[in-house]
Amino acid sequence: MPPANPELLPGTLYLLVLRTLRAGPLHGYAIAKRIRDVSEQGLEIEDGSLYPALNRMLVKGWLASEWGTSENNRKARFYRLTAEGRKQLARETESFERMVSSIQRVLRTA
């Protein structure tokens, strides 16, 4: 797999985080690691992007959080989807799929 592209498409960070948390609560480092692992190192989420995005999603009511202990016995903030977050995930997924479909049409004809 080629090295990670440091630039995500605009608007995809929310989608990736929400989709990752659909499986259950995770702390920030675990969210970034899961995205990196599932994408086979194709996507790298930087802390400077992830944590502000998590805070924005908390404010919007898409996520809730609580403090817990990580797998290495450190205090960590765990994030989970709310009902509104699940609705937003559906909206983000639909929007992204429309965009990908439009790009594919252009690539097939250009």
Biopython code that builds the backbone (N, CA, C, O; Angstrom):
import numpy as np
from Bio.PDB.StructureBuilder import StructureBuilder

atoms = [
    (1, "MET", "N", (0.849, -1.169, 0.000)),
    (1, "MET", "CA", (0.000, 0.000, 0.000)),
    (1, "MET", "C", (0.896, 1.234, 0.000)),
    (1, "MET", "O", (1.885, 1.273, 0.732)),
    (2, "PRO", "N", (0.566, 2.252, -0.815)),
    (2, "PRO", "CA", (1.373, 3.470, -0.832)),
    (2, "PRO", "C", (1.272, 4.201, 0.497)),
    (2, "PRO", "O", (0.340, 3.967, 1.267)),
    (3, "PRO", "N", (2.232, 5.091, 0.775)),
    (3, "PRO", "CA", (2.189, 5.838, 2.026)),
    (3, "PRO", "C", (0.910, 6.660, 2.132)),
    (3, "PRO", "O", (0.277, 6.983, 1.127)),
    (4, "ALA", "N", (0.547, 6.988, 3.350)),
    (4, "ALA", "CA", (-0.671, 7.750, 3.601)),
    (4, "ALA", "C", (-0.599, 9.113, 2.937)),
    (4, "ALA", "O", (0.451, 9.754, 2.907)),
    (5, "ASN", "N", (-1.740, 9.543, 2.405)),
    (5, "ASN", "CA", (-1.867, 10.884, 1.866)),
    (5, "ASN", "C", (-2.282, 11.778, 3.026)),
    (5, "ASN", "O", (-3.335, 11.553, 3.623)),
    (6, "PRO", "N", (-1.487, 12.779, 3.358)),
    (6, "PRO", "CA", (-1.799, 13.595, 4.526)),
    (6, "PRO", "C", (-3.054, 14.449, 4.362)),
    (6, "PRO", "O", (-3.572, 14.968, 5.351)),
    (7, "GLU", "N", (-3.551, 14.604, 3.146)),
    (7, "GLU", "CA", (-4.704, 15.462, 2.922)),
    (7, "GLU", "C", (-5.958, 14.628, 2.684)),
    (7, "GLU", "O", (-6.037, 13.866, 1.720)),
    (8, "LEU", "N", (-6.933, 14.781, 3.572)),
    (8, "LEU", "CA", (-8.229, 14.145, 3.389)),
    (8, "LEU", "C", (-9.083, 15.034, 2.509)),
    (8, "LEU", "O", (-8.884, 16.248, 2.464)),
    (9, "LEU", "N", (-10.030, 14.437, 1.813)),
    (9, "LEU", "CA", (-10.995, 15.250, 1.086)),
    (9, "LEU", "C", (-11.764, 16.094, 2.093)),
    (9, "LEU", "O", (-12.067, 15.618, 3.187)),
    (10, "PRO", "N", (-12.085, 17.337, 1.747)),
    (10, "PRO", "CA", (-12.840, 18.177, 2.678)),
    (10, "PRO", "C", (-14.130, 17.484, 3.118)),
    (10, "PRO", "O", (-14.853, 16.911, 2.303)),
    (11, "GLY", "N", (-14.398, 17.549, 4.407)),
    (11, "GLY", "CA", (-15.626, 16.985, 4.936)),
    (11, "GLY", "C", (-15.579, 15.513, 5.282)),
    (11, "GLY", "O", (-16.549, 14.984, 5.823)),
    (12, "THR", "N", (-14.483, 14.834, 4.987)),
    (12, "THR", "CA", (-14.456, 13.394, 5.244)),
    (12, "THR", "C", (-14.052, 13.039, 6.668)),
    (12, "THR", "O", (-14.302, 11.914, 7.102)),
    (13, "LEU", "N", (-13.450, 13.937, 7.398)),
    (13, "LEU", "CA", (-13.017, 13.609, 8.754)),
    (13, "LEU", "C", (-14.209, 13.265, 9.642)),
    (13, "LEU", "O", (-14.173, 12.272, 10.369)),
    (14, "TYR", "N", (-15.266, 14.078, 9.589)),
    (14, "TYR", "CA", (-16.461, 13.762, 10.376)),
    (14, "TYR", "C", (-16.990, 12.383, 10.005)),
    (14, "TYR", "O", (-17.295, 11.573, 10.880)),
    (15, "LEU", "N", (-17.097, 12.121, 8.718)),
    (15, "LEU", "CA", (-17.606, 10.829, 8.251)),
    (15, "LEU", "C", (-16.761, 9.679, 8.791)),
    (15, "LEU", "O", (-17.303, 8.699, 9.301)),
    (16, "LEU", "N", (-15.457, 9.792, 8.685)),
    (16, "LEU", "CA", (-14.566, 8.721, 9.142)),
    (16, "LEU", "C", (-14.672, 8.489, 10.649)),
    (16, "LEU", "O", (-14.705, 7.346, 11.103)),
    (17, "VAL", "N", (-14.724, 9.564, 11.415)),
    (17, "VAL", "CA", (-14.815, 9.431, 12.871)),
    (17, "VAL", "C", (-16.168, 8.843, 13.267)),
    (17, "VAL", "O", (-16.230, 7.915, 14.073)),
    (18, "LEU", "N", (-17.243, 9.375, 12.706)),
    (18, "LEU", "CA", (-18.571, 8.866, 13.043)),
    (18, "LEU", "C", (-18.694, 7.389, 12.685)),
    (18, "LEU", "O", (-19.229, 6.600, 13.464)),
    (19, "ARG", "N", (-18.205, 7.021, 11.517)),
    (19, "ARG", "CA", (-18.286, 5.620, 11.081)),
    (19, "ARG", "C", (-17.451, 4.720, 11.990)),
    (19, "ARG", "O", (-17.863, 3.606, 12.315)),
    (20, "THR", "N", (-16.295, 5.196, 12.392)),
    (20, "THR", "CA", (-15.426, 4.423, 13.277)),
    (20, "THR", "C", (-16.092, 4.204, 14.635)),
    (20, "THR", "O", (-15.985, 3.123, 15.215)),
    (21, "LEU", "N", (-16.774, 5.218, 15.135)),
    (21, "LEU", "CA", (-17.416, 5.107, 16.448)),
    (21, "LEU", "C", (-18.728, 4.330, 16.406)),
    (21, "LEU", "O", (-19.294, 4.012, 17.452)),
    (22, "ARG", "N", (-19.211, 4.025, 15.213)),
    (22, "ARG", "CA", (-20.428, 3.216, 15.110)),
    (22, "ARG", "C", (-20.231, 1.856, 15.778)),
    (22, "ARG", "O", (-21.180, 1.273, 16.302)),
    (23, "ALA", "N", (-19.003, 1.357, 15.757)),
    (23, "ALA", "CA", (-18.699, 0.049, 16.347)),
    (23, "ALA", "C", (-18.656, 0.094, 17.872)),
    (23, "ALA", "O", (-18.736, -0.950, 18.519)),
    (24, "GLY", "N", (-18.531, 1.282, 18.454)),
    (24, "GLY", "CA", (-18.486, 1.396, 19.908)),
    (24, "GLY", "C", (-17.542, 2.490, 20.351)),
    (24, "GLY", "O", (-16.798, 3.032, 19.533)),
    (25, "PRO", "N", (-17.556, 2.828, 21.636)),
    (25, "PRO", "CA", (-16.743, 3.926, 22.164)),
    (25, "PRO", "C", (-15.241, 3.669, 22.018)),
    (25, "PRO", "O", (-14.763, 2.546, 22.179)),
    (26, "LEU", "N", (-14.520, 4.736, 21.712)),
    (26, "LEU", "CA", (-13.059, 4.690, 21.606)),
    (26, "LEU", "C", (-12.485, 6.011, 22.092)),
    (26, "LEU", "O", (-13.166, 7.037, 22.074)),
    (27, "HIS", "N", (-11.230, 5.982, 22.528)),
    (27, "HIS", "CA", (-10.528, 7.229, 22.852)),
    (27, "HIS", "C", (-9.859, 7.745, 21.579)),
    (27, "HIS", "O", (-9.765, 7.028, 20.583)),
    (28, "GLY", "N", (-9.399, 8.987, 21.622)),
    (28, "GLY", "CA", (-8.878, 9.645, 20.426)),
    (28, "GLY", "C", (-7.790, 8.876, 19.703)),
    (28, "GLY", "O", (-7.858, 8.700, 18.487)),
    (29, "TYR", "N", (-6.786, 8.417, 20.437)),
    (29, "TYR", "CA", (-5.691, 7.685, 19.796)),
    (29, "TYR", "C", (-6.216, 6.430, 19.111)),
    (29, "TYR", "O", (-5.778, 6.093, 18.011)),
    (30, "ALA", "N", (-7.153, 5.736, 19.756)),
    (30, "ALA", "CA", (-7.707, 4.509, 19.180)),
    (30, "ALA", "C", (-8.530, 4.798, 17.927)),
    (30, "ALA", "O", (-8.561, 3.984, 17.005)),
    (31, "ILE", "N", (-9.199, 5.957, 17.888)),
    (31, "ILE", "CA", (-9.948, 6.341, 16.682)),
    (31, "ILE", "C", (-8.978, 6.495, 15.519)),
    (31, "ILE", "O", (-9.188, 5.923, 14.449)),
    (32, "ALA", "N", (-7.919, 7.268, 15.728)),
    (32, "ALA", "CA", (-6.924, 7.497, 14.673)),
    (32, "ALA", "C", (-6.273, 6.188, 14.246)),
    (32, "ALA", "O", (-6.059, 5.960, 13.056)),
    (33, "LYS", "N", (-5.960, 5.338, 15.198)),
    (33, "LYS", "CA", (-5.319, 4.053, 14.892)),
    (33, "LYS", "C", (-6.256, 3.150, 14.096)),
    (33, "LYS", "O", (-5.833, 2.509, 13.135)),
    (34, "ARG", "N", (-7.523, 3.096, 14.491)),
    (34, "ARG", "CA", (-8.487, 2.252, 13.775)),
    (34, "ARG", "C", (-8.626, 2.715, 12.327)),
    (34, "ARG", "O", (-8.645, 1.888, 11.415)),
    (35, "ILE", "N", (-8.722, 4.015, 12.107)),
    (35, "ILE", "CA", (-8.832, 4.540, 10.743)),
    (35, "ILE", "C", (-7.583, 4.185, 9.948)),
    (35, "ILE", "O", (-7.676, 3.753, 8.799)),
    (36, "ARG", "N", (-6.426, 4.365, 10.551)),
    (36, "ARG", "CA", (-5.163, 4.029, 9.880)),
    (36, "ARG", "C", (-5.110, 2.536, 9.554)),
    (36, "ARG", "O", (-4.747, 2.158, 8.440)),
    (37, "ASP", "N", (-5.466, 1.695, 10.513)),
    (37, "ASP", "CA", (-5.396, 0.248, 10.308)),
    (37, "ASP", "C", (-6.395, -0.234, 9.256)),
    (37, "ASP", "O", (-6.037, -1.011, 8.371)),
    (38, "VAL", "N", (-7.635, 0.220, 9.349)),
    (38, "VAL", "CA", (-8.663, -0.218, 8.398)),
    (38, "VAL", "C", (-8.331, 0.249, 6.985)),
    (38, "VAL", "O", (-8.611, -0.454, 6.014)),
    (39, "SER", "N", (-7.733, 1.434, 6.868)),
    (39, "SER", "CA", (-7.372, 1.959, 5.545)),
    (39, "SER", "C", (-6.038, 1.405, 5.053)),
    (39, "SER", "O", (-5.529, 1.830, 4.016)),
    (40, "GLU", "N", (-5.476, 0.461, 5.795)),
    (40, "GLU", "CA", (-4.174, -0.135, 5.462)),
    (40, "GLU", "C", (-3.110, 0.943, 5.286)),
    (40, "GLU", "O", (-2.356, 0.943, 4.314)),
    (41, "GLN", "N", (-3.069, 1.862, 6.249)),
    (41, "GLN", "CA", (-2.133, 2.978, 6.320)),
    (41, "GLN", "C", (-2.330, 3.996, 5.190)),
    (41, "GLN", "O", (-1.446, 4.814, 4.933)),
    (42, "GLY", "N", (-3.473, 3.949, 4.523)),
    (42, "GLY", "CA", (-3.759, 4.909, 3.457)),
    (42, "GLY", "C", (-4.258, 6.244, 3.975)),
    (42, "GLY", "O", (-4.169, 7.256, 3.280)),
    (43, "LEU", "N", (-4.783, 6.252, 5.194)),
    (43, "LEU", "CA", (-5.296, 7.480, 5.801)),
    (43, "LEU", "C", (-4.624, 7.692, 7.147)),
    (43, "LEU", "O", (-4.567, 6.785, 7.977)),
    (44, "GLU", "N", (-4.125, 8.878, 7.350)),
    (44, "GLU", "CA", (-3.457, 9.242, 8.606)),
    (44, "GLU", "C", (-4.170, 10.462, 9.171)),
    (44, "GLU", "O", (-4.193, 11.517, 8.537)),
    (45, "ILE", "N", (-4.749, 10.325, 10.347)),
    (45, "ILE", "CA", (-5.450, 11.436, 10.986)),
    (45, "ILE", "C", (-4.511, 12.057, 12.015)),
    (45, "ILE", "O", (-4.099, 11.399, 12.970)),
    (46, "GLU", "N", (-4.186, 13.306, 11.815)),
    (46, "GLU", "CA", (-3.279, 14.013, 12.717)),
    (46, "GLU", "C", (-4.024, 14.489, 13.960)),
    (46, "GLU", "O", (-5.198, 14.853, 13.890)),
    (47, "ASP", "N", (-3.331, 14.483, 15.096)),
    (47, "ASP", "CA", (-3.928, 14.951, 16.349)),
    (47, "ASP", "C", (-4.472, 16.368, 16.221)),
    (47, "ASP", "O", (-5.526, 16.687, 16.773)),
    (48, "GLY", "N", (-3.754, 17.213, 15.495)),
    (48, "GLY", "CA", (-4.156, 18.605, 15.329)),
    (48, "GLY", "C", (-5.446, 18.777, 14.557)),
    (48, "GLY", "O", (-6.063, 19.841, 14.612)),
    (49, "SER", "N", (-5.865, 17.745, 13.838)),
    (49, "SER", "CA", (-7.159, 17.753, 13.155)),
    (49, "SER", "C", (-8.205, 16.984, 13.950)),
    (49, "SER", "O", (-9.359, 17.402, 14.045)),
    (50, "LEU", "N", (-7.792, 15.857, 14.519)),
    (50, "LEU", "CA", (-8.739, 14.965, 15.182)),
    (50, "LEU", "C", (-9.379, 15.593, 16.416)),
    (50, "LEU", "O", (-10.605, 15.620, 16.525)),
    (51, "TYR", "N", (-8.577, 16.095, 17.340)),
    (51, "TYR", "CA", (-9.143, 16.557, 18.612)),
    (51, "TYR", "C", (-10.042, 17.786, 18.459)),
    (51, "TYR", "O", (-11.078, 17.848, 19.120)),
    (52, "PRO", "N", (-9.696, 18.767, 17.620)),
    (52, "PRO", "CA", (-10.658, 19.853, 17.388)),
    (52, "PRO", "C", (-11.958, 19.345, 16.751)),
    (52, "PRO", "O", (-13.040, 19.832, 17.079)),
    (53, "ALA", "N", (-11.854, 18.369, 15.844)),
    (53, "ALA", "CA", (-13.057, 17.806, 15.223)),
    (53, "ALA", "C", (-13.911, 17.084, 16.264)),
    (53, "ALA", "O", (-15.135, 17.215, 16.262)),
    (54, "LEU", "N", (-13.274, 16.324, 17.150)),
    (54, "LEU", "CA", (-14.020, 15.645, 18.211)),
    (54, "LEU", "C", (-14.746, 16.663, 19.088)),
    (54, "LEU", "O", (-15.902, 16.454, 19.455)),
    (55, "ASN", "N", (-14.077, 17.756, 19.422)),
    (55, "ASN", "CA", (-14.718, 18.796, 20.237)),
    (55, "ASN", "C", (-15.893, 19.432, 19.507)),
    (55, "ASN", "O", (-16.930, 19.685, 20.122)),
    (56, "ARG", "N", (-15.754, 19.697, 18.204)),
    (56, "ARG", "CA", (-16.867, 20.256, 17.429)),
    (56, "ARG", "C", (-18.048, 19.284, 17.408)),
    (56, "ARG", "O", (-19.201, 19.699, 17.518)),
    (57, "MET", "N", (-17.753, 17.991, 17.267)),
    (57, "MET", "CA", (-18.823, 16.994, 17.230)),
    (57, "MET", "C", (-19.507, 16.861, 18.589)),
    (57, "MET", "O", (-20.704, 16.582, 18.652)),
    (58, "LEU", "N", (-18.762, 17.056, 19.671)),
    (58, "LEU", "CA", (-19.372, 17.082, 21.008)),
    (58, "LEU", "C", (-20.343, 18.255, 21.125)),
    (58, "LEU", "O", (-21.464, 18.096, 21.605)),
    (59, "VAL", "N", (-19.904, 19.431, 20.682)),
    (59, "VAL", "CA", (-20.733, 20.634, 20.751)),
    (59, "VAL", "C", (-21.999, 20.471, 19.911)),
    (59, "VAL", "O", (-23.075, 20.914, 20.312)),
    (60, "LYS", "N", (-21.870, 19.837, 18.748)),
    (60, "LYS", "CA", (-23.023, 19.626, 17.866)),
    (60, "LYS", "C", (-23.973, 18.556, 18.404)),
    (60, "LYS", "O", (-25.087, 18.407, 17.902)),
    (61, "GLY", "N", (-23.541, 17.818, 19.413)),
    (61, "GLY", "CA", (-24.381, 16.774, 19.980)),
    (61, "GLY", "C", (-24.293, 15.444, 19.257)),
    (61, "GLY", "O", (-25.098, 14.547, 19.509)),
    (62, "TRP", "N", (-23.321, 15.305, 18.357)),
    (62, "TRP", "CA", (-23.162, 14.051, 17.611)),
    (62, "TRP", "C", (-22.447, 12.998, 18.442)),
    (62, "TRP", "O", (-22.604, 11.799, 18.211)),
    (63, "LEU", "N", (-21.661, 13.454, 19.411)),
    (63, "LEU", "CA", (-20.898, 12.558, 20.280)),
    (63, "LEU", "C", (-21.160, 12.911, 21.735)),
    (63, "LEU", "O", (-21.544, 14.033, 22.067)),
    (64, "ALA", "N", (-20.943, 11.933, 22.583)),
    (64, "ALA", "CA", (-20.879, 12.139, 24.028)),
    (64, "ALA", "C", (-19.542, 11.556, 24.463)),
    (64, "ALA", "O", (-18.941, 10.759, 23.742)),
    (65, "SER", "N", (-19.082, 11.953, 25.634)),
    (65, "SER", "CA", (-17.793, 11.423, 26.085)),
    (65, "SER", "C", (-17.816, 11.178, 27.580)),
    (65, "SER", "O", (-18.616, 11.751, 28.319)),
    (66, "GLU", "N", (-16.925, 10.322, 27.992)),
    (66, "GLU", "CA", (-16.711, 10.074, 29.417)),
    (66, "GLU", "C", (-15.278, 9.621, 29.610)),
    (66, "GLU", "O", (-14.650, 9.074, 28.703)),
    (67, "TRP", "N", (-14.775, 9.861, 30.811)),
    (67, "TRP", "CA", (-13.408, 9.472, 31.125)),
    (67, "TRP", "C", (-13.379, 8.012, 31.532)),
    (67, "TRP", "O", (-14.276, 7.516, 32.215)),
    (68, "GLY", "N", (-12.339, 7.343, 31.101)),
    (68, "GLY", "CA", (-12.154, 5.940, 31.442)),
    (68, "GLY", "C", (-10.679, 5.597, 31.420)),
    (68, "GLY", "O", (-9.827, 6.484, 31.365)),
    (69, "THR", "N", (-10.385, 4.328, 31.463)),
    (69, "THR", "CA", (-9.008, 3.847, 31.455)),
    (69, "THR", "C", (-8.740, 3.126, 30.146)),
    (69, "THR", "O", (-9.495, 2.240, 29.747)),
    (70, "SER", "N", (-7.663, 3.511, 29.484)),
    (70, "SER", "CA", (-7.305, 2.900, 28.202)),
    (70, "SER", "C", (-6.707, 1.517, 28.424)),
    (70, "SER", "O", (-6.485, 1.094, 29.559)),
    (71, "GLU", "N", (-6.452, 0.825, 27.325)),
    (71, "GLU", "CA", (-5.892, -0.528, 27.392)),
    (71, "GLU", "C", (-4.508, -0.559, 28.044)),
    (71, "GLU", "O", (-4.071, -1.612, 28.511)),
    (72, "ASN", "N", (-3.815, 0.580, 28.082)),
    (72, "ASN", "CA", (-2.504, 0.619, 28.753)),
    (72, "ASN", "C", (-2.589, 1.320, 30.121)),
    (72, "ASN", "O", (-1.606, 1.873, 30.613)),
    (73, "ASN", "N", (-3.783, 1.280, 30.714)),
    (73, "ASN", "CA", (-4.038, 1.801, 32.068)),
    (73, "ASN", "C", (-3.803, 3.299, 32.225)),
    (73, "ASN", "O", (-3.414, 3.754, 33.300)),
    (74, "ARG", "N", (-4.033, 4.060, 31.175)),
    (74, "ARG", "CA", (-3.945, 5.518, 31.257)),
    (74, "ARG", "C", (-5.348, 6.108, 31.215)),
    (74, "ARG", "O", (-6.260, 5.550, 30.604)),
    (75, "LYS", "N", (-5.496, 7.236, 31.873)),
    (75, "LYS", "CA", (-6.770, 7.941, 31.834)),
    (75, "LYS", "C", (-6.980, 8.470, 30.416)),
    (75, "LYS", "O", (-6.082, 9.083, 29.839)),
    (76, "ALA", "N", (-8.168, 8.230, 29.858)),
    (76, "ALA", "CA", (-8.449, 8.660, 28.487)),
    (76, "ALA", "C", (-9.918, 9.054, 28.375)),
    (76, "ALA", "O", (-10.776, 8.540, 29.094)),
    (77, "ARG", "N", (-10.182, 9.965, 27.466)),
    (77, "ARG", "CA", (-11.557, 10.383, 27.195)),
    (77, "ARG", "C", (-12.102, 9.499, 26.079)),
    (77, "ARG", "O", (-11.555, 9.470, 24.976)),
    (78, "PHE", "N", (-13.167, 8.788, 26.367)),
    (78, "PHE", "CA", (-13.788, 7.897, 25.394)),
    (78, "PHE", "C", (-14.988, 8.596, 24.760)),
    (78, "PHE", "O", (-15.792, 9.224, 25.450)),
    (79, "TYR", "N", (-15.095, 8.477, 23.444)),
    (79, "TYR", "CA", (-16.164, 9.115, 22.682)),
    (79, "TYR", "C", (-17.113, 8.044, 22.174)),
    (79, "TYR", "O", (-16.697, 6.939, 21.824)),
    (80, "ARG", "N", (-18.407, 8.390, 22.138)),
    (80, "ARG", "CA", (-19.395, 7.469, 21.590)),
    (80, "ARG", "C", (-20.424, 8.259, 20.795)),
    (80, "ARG", "O", (-20.642, 9.447, 21.033)),
    (81, "LEU", "N", (-21.050, 7.574, 19.848)),
    (81, "LEU", "CA", (-22.097, 8.195, 19.046)),
    (81, "LEU", "C", (-23.349, 8.409, 19.880)),
    (81, "LEU", "O", (-23.689, 7.584, 20.728)),
    (82, "THR", "N", (-24.028, 9.512, 19.637)),
    (82, "THR", "CA", (-25.351, 9.749, 20.202)),
    (82, "THR", "C", (-26.375, 9.405, 19.123)),
    (82, "THR", "O", (-26.006, 9.075, 17.995)),
    (83, "ALA", "N", (-27.646, 9.479, 19.465)),
    (83, "ALA", "CA", (-28.698, 9.259, 18.464)),
    (83, "ALA", "C", (-28.558, 10.279, 17.334)),
    (83, "ALA", "O", (-28.709, 9.937, 16.161)),
    (84, "GLU", "N", (-28.270, 11.524, 17.690)),
    (84, "GLU", "CA", (-28.079, 12.557, 16.661)),
    (84, "GLU", "C", (-26.837, 12.260, 15.824)),
    (84, "GLU", "O", (-26.814, 12.544, 14.626)),
    (85, "GLY", "N", (-25.816, 11.697, 16.441)),
    (85, "GLY", "CA", (-24.610, 11.314, 15.710)),
    (85, "GLY", "C", (-24.888, 10.221, 14.692)),
    (85, "GLY", "O", (-24.314, 10.224, 13.603)),
    (86, "ARG", "N", (-25.766, 9.286, 15.039)),
    (86, "ARG", "CA", (-26.143, 8.230, 14.085)),
    (86, "ARG", "C", (-26.889, 8.823, 12.895)),
    (86, "ARG", "O", (-26.675, 8.411, 11.755)),
    (87, "LYS", "N", (-27.765, 9.791, 13.162)),
    (87, "LYS", "CA", (-28.472, 10.468, 12.068)),
    (87, "LYS", "C", (-27.482, 11.223, 11.189)),
    (87, "LYS", "O", (-27.580, 11.188, 9.962)),
    (88, "GLN", "N", (-26.524, 11.907, 11.823)),
    (88, "GLN", "CA", (-25.527, 12.656, 11.059)),
    (88, "GLN", "C", (-24.657, 11.720, 10.240)),
    (88, "GLN", "O", (-24.289, 12.051, 9.113)),
    (89, "LEU", "N", (-24.323, 10.565, 10.780)),
    (89, "LEU", "CA", (-23.552, 9.575, 10.024)),
    (89, "LEU", "C", (-24.298, 9.190, 8.757)),
    (89, "LEU", "O", (-23.687, 9.092, 7.693)),
    (90, "ALA", "N", (-25.596, 8.971, 8.847)),
    (90, "ALA", "CA", (-26.388, 8.627, 7.658)),
    (90, "ALA", "C", (-26.345, 9.764, 6.643)),
    (90, "ALA", "O", (-26.199, 9.519, 5.445)),
    (91, "ARG", "N", (-26.473, 11.012, 7.114)),
    (91, "ARG", "CA", (-26.418, 12.165, 6.200)),
    (91, "ARG", "C", (-25.039, 12.295, 5.556)),
    (91, "ARG", "O", (-24.927, 12.511, 4.350)),
    (92, "GLU", "N", (-23.993, 12.162, 6.371)),
    (92, "GLU", "CA", (-22.621, 12.283, 5.855)),
    (92, "GLU", "C", (-22.331, 11.179, 4.833)),
    (92, "GLU", "O", (-21.702, 11.432, 3.805)),
    (93, "THR", "N", (-22.788, 9.965, 5.115)),
    (93, "THR", "CA", (-22.558, 8.837, 4.210)),
    (93, "THR", "C", (-23.259, 9.080, 2.882)),
    (93, "THR", "O", (-22.668, 8.884, 1.819)),
    (94, "GLU", "N", (-24.510, 9.502, 2.939)),
    (94, "GLU", "CA", (-25.266, 9.766, 1.713)),
    (94, "GLU", "C", (-24.603, 10.869, 0.891)),
    (94, "GLU", "O", (-24.469, 10.738, -0.326)),
    (95, "SER", "N", (-24.193, 11.936, 1.536)),
    (95, "SER", "CA", (-23.541, 13.048, 0.846)),
    (95, "SER", "C", (-22.234, 12.604, 0.196)),
    (95, "SER", "O", (-21.954, 12.960, -0.949)),
    (96, "PHE", "N", (-21.438, 11.830, 0.924)),
    (96, "PHE", "CA", (-20.161, 11.360, 0.388)),
    (96, "PHE", "C", (-20.384, 10.426, -0.799)),
    (96, "PHE", "O", (-19.679, 10.525, -1.804)),
    (97, "GLU", "N", (-21.348, 9.529, -0.694)),
    (97, "GLU", "CA", (-21.618, 8.597, -1.790)),
    (97, "GLU", "C", (-22.076, 9.336, -3.042)),
    (97, "GLU", "O", (-21.712, 8.946, -4.151)),
    (98, "ARG", "N", (-22.874, 10.403, -2.885)),
    (98, "ARG", "CA", (-23.273, 11.217, -4.044)),
    (98, "ARG", "C", (-22.051, 11.864, -4.685)),
    (98, "ARG", "O", (-21.924, 11.883, -5.909)),
    (99, "MET", "N", (-21.141, 12.401, -3.849)),
    (99, "MET", "CA", (-19.945, 13.043, -4.378)),
    (99, "MET", "C", (-19.083, 12.035, -5.131)),
    (99, "MET", "O", (-18.618, 12.324, -6.233)),
    (100, "VAL", "N", (-18.864, 10.859, -4.553)),
    (100, "VAL", "CA", (-18.051, 9.829, -5.206)),
    (100, "VAL", "C", (-18.687, 9.415, -6.526)),
    (100, "VAL", "O", (-17.985, 9.244, -7.523)),
    (101, "SER", "N", (-19.993, 9.256, -6.546)),
    (101, "SER", "CA", (-20.697, 8.881, -7.769)),
    (101, "SER", "C", (-20.500, 9.943, -8.853)),
    (101, "SER", "O", (-20.284, 9.609, -10.018)),
    (102, "SER", "N", (-20.573, 11.201, -8.477)),
    (102, "SER", "CA", (-20.369, 12.292, -9.438)),
    (102, "SER", "C", (-18.945, 12.294, -9.974)),
    (102, "SER", "O", (-18.732, 12.483, -11.172)),
    (103, "ILE", "N", (-17.974, 12.085, -9.101)),
    (103, "ILE", "CA", (-16.574, 12.038, -9.530)),
    (103, "ILE", "C", (-16.355, 10.867, -10.474)),
    (103, "ILE", "O", (-15.655, 11.002, -11.478)),
    (104, "GLN", "N", (-16.946, 9.718, -10.160)),
    (104, "GLN", "CA", (-16.794, 8.545, -11.028)),
    (104, "GLN", "C", (-17.373, 8.799, -12.414)),
    (104, "GLN", "O", (-16.796, 8.364, -13.411)),
    (105, "ARG", "N", (-18.504, 9.496, -12.491)),
    (105, "ARG", "CA", (-19.086, 9.813, -13.804)),
    (105, "ARG", "C", (-18.125, 10.669, -14.618)),
    (105, "ARG", "O", (-17.945, 10.439, -15.814)),
    (106, "VAL", "N", (-17.508, 11.655, -13.975)),
    (106, "VAL", "CA", (-16.553, 12.517, -14.681)),
    (106, "VAL", "C", (-15.345, 11.700, -15.131)),
    (106, "VAL", "O", (-14.892, 11.854, -16.265)),
    (107, "LEU", "N", (-14.823, 10.846, -14.277)),
    (107, "LEU", "CA", (-13.645, 10.047, -14.628)),
    (107, "LEU", "C", (-13.924, 9.094, -15.783)),
    (107, "LEU", "O", (-13.045, 8.849, -16.609)),
    (108, "ARG", "N", (-15.134, 8.558, -15.849)),
    (108, "ARG", "CA", (-15.475, 7.633, -16.936)),
    (108, "ARG", "C", (-15.617, 8.342, -18.275)),
    (108, "ARG", "O", (-15.407, 7.728, -19.321)),
    (109, "THR", "N", (-15.969, 9.621, -18.263)),
    (109, "THR", "CA", (-16.222, 10.319, -19.522)),
    (109, "THR", "C", (-15.105, 11.266, -19.932)),
    (109, "THR", "O", (-15.039, 11.681, -21.089)),
    (110, "ALA", "N", (-14.242, 11.608, -19.013)),
    (110, "ALA", "CA", (-13.197, 12.601, -19.320)),
    (110, "ALA", "C", (-12.050, 11.993, -20.096)),
    (110, "ALA", "O", (-11.093, 12.691, -20.432)),
]
sb = StructureBuilder()
sb.init_structure("model")
sb.init_model(0)
sb.init_chain("A")
sb.init_seg("    ")
for serial, (resi, resn, name, xyz) in enumerate(atoms, 1):
    if name == "N":
        sb.init_residue(resn, " ", resi, " ")
    sb.init_atom(name, np.array(xyz, "f"), 0.0, 1.0, " ", f" {name:<3s}", serial, name[0])
structure = sb.get_structure()
